[in-house]
Amino acid sequence: MIDKLEYLDDGEARYPMAFTVNVMEAAEEKYGGVESWAKLMDQKEPSYKALKFMVLEIINEGIDIQNDSQLCAAGGRISGAVNRKNQGEMRSAPSEQCDYDFDRVRRTPLTSKQVGRLITRVGMDEIGIKVFKLIQESLPKGDNTKNAVPTKGRR
């Protein structure tokens, strides 16, 4: 997988989005995998519940990564830090433990209701496109894992 942060802007706030193994695991637990989840979205009437679930997981994973990068920026020991030179790709963390700076403010994860309101403000189509694009860009080309989402026919 390619670790990458993307951002969703609703005019009021900017939300980090990350599609990682953690998100894939959550989709597997809830829907049997990302591909099963994608089938719910690829219907005449897409599942609002499924979209809301995935947006919640993707944004909260992005928030968690962002919090880690802000709290673990001690010298060269960075856990999940955003490398701005590589346009949002995350650096691998050394095996050393990071030093937390508890004086910094951690962004709290979003609730399901907050994500529902966010989807209402931004629009289901726009968020759906961003989510599928993030999933496609996070999976390396030729990834034949059971959870790889087919890219054919997607926007």
Secondary structure, DSSP 8 states (H G I E B T S, - for coil): ---BEEEEE-SS-EEEEE--HHHHHHHHHHHSSHHHHHHHHSSSS--HHHHHHHHHHHHHHHHHHHHHHHHT-BTTB-SS-B-GGGTTBB----SS-----TTS-------HHHHHHHHHHH-HHHHHHHHHHHHHHHS-TT---TT----TT--
